[in-house]
Amino acid sequence: MNHYTSPSESARNILTANDRGGYTIPTSGLYPYQWNWDSAIAALGFAEFDIDRAWVELETLFSGQWADGMVPHILFHNPDPGYFPGPDVWGGIGPIPSSGITQPPLAATMARRILDMDAEAGAKRMRALFPAMLAWHRWIMKWRLDDYGAVCTTHPWEAGRDNAPDWDSAMAGIDASDVGEYQRRDTSHVNSDDRPTKYDYDRYIKLVQIGREVRWDQQKLLTLNPFRVADPTMSFTTLRAARDLLAISAQLGLEADGLHADIARLDAGAQSLWNDTLDAFDARDAHSGEWAQSVSNASYLCWYAGIESPQMLERLKSILTTVPHPIPSYDPNLPKFDERRYWRGPTWAFMNMLAGFGLAGMGHGVEAEALRLKTARLIAGHGFAEYFDPITGGPAGGNSFTWTAAVWLHWAG
Ligand code: 9WN
């Protein structure tokens, strides 16, 4: 008799298969290392069936924290020639070979959810991790804020939304003519039409070369790095993380000096990303002050950060009725929408989960549930893909993907 595998069983199998012992890779082949925000989501998935393993995921992530508090976007635990750029290109300066940039800070928020799932199992682990999480928060406050208090991304990979239209004008200002020869690996694993272009990659690598050249000295990079964009992803997730750190510190009686003031500053910064002309939260070039004119899935993370917006709610209602699948990474009514190309149109399950957390937390239960159901239908119908075409639901990028499986286990399924 054939054994029927339920989606939840498949999701657990994916997490287990992507487990490399203490950390989880996003998908085998394409992404053979530990990624920062992927890991925070993976922890949430593991918490549904193995709470100890969930804490281990976060502990391994923080084992790669640099002395200055930065938590890298990739930890290269075991060399793998299948990914480019690897540790030798990045020249990270932490205790574990790593990249030199960070990623949107989800760990504190996911740790709080995991703590809530089992406070007894989690209190000790949370106490031990808390100072490291606070140090990361303080590093972001020190090096990534613009004059308004919005949080900047210093590389498209730092925002985690690699080729989003948000960066187009900042990317155009990067001279990558001397980047040299290199061999991409991503396009040998997945369809190149679904990935960033060579134009993008030249600039990604050029920015890595600039950082590496000064051994990731943040003070120097403030003037040397041509790419600095105040970003809704970084701003909303940092604000949310700060609120969660404050709540955890109150719950466990931990020192958290300065968090109240940081939250006020980050709140003002996040609000400053409202673009009146666009009538949405937008990205703003920190060097030129120019708006990107981009309504992305990150624009819908305002509630996740504890920020209300009737206009964004109207937009969301319209998306929910006009787009077959959940929030796309770029507004289908804008000219740069490209339904297959990565962060320029496709829908990402975990971004919808974050928006859903925010909506539910701020009393928009109907919209949160609509988003959850759409995400559940998408995954149930099209599998655990990295991301999906928001019009047809077609799966794209890597498959058996960790964060899509985790989203199913914790939220959608
Ligand atoms: C570069 C792992 C990561 C995600 C990012 C996603 C993609 C990497 C890449 O994959 O980026 O960091 O090589 O394309 O854009 O959000 O963390 O899943």
Boltz pocket constraint, residues with backbone or C-beta under 6 A from the ligand:
constraints:
  - pocket:
      binder: B
      contacts: [[A, 26], [A, 30], [A, 31], [A, 35], [A, 36], [A, 37], [A, 38], [A, 73], [A, 84], [A, 157], [A, 159], [A, 160], [A, 161], [A, 162], [A, 186]]
      max_distance: 6.0
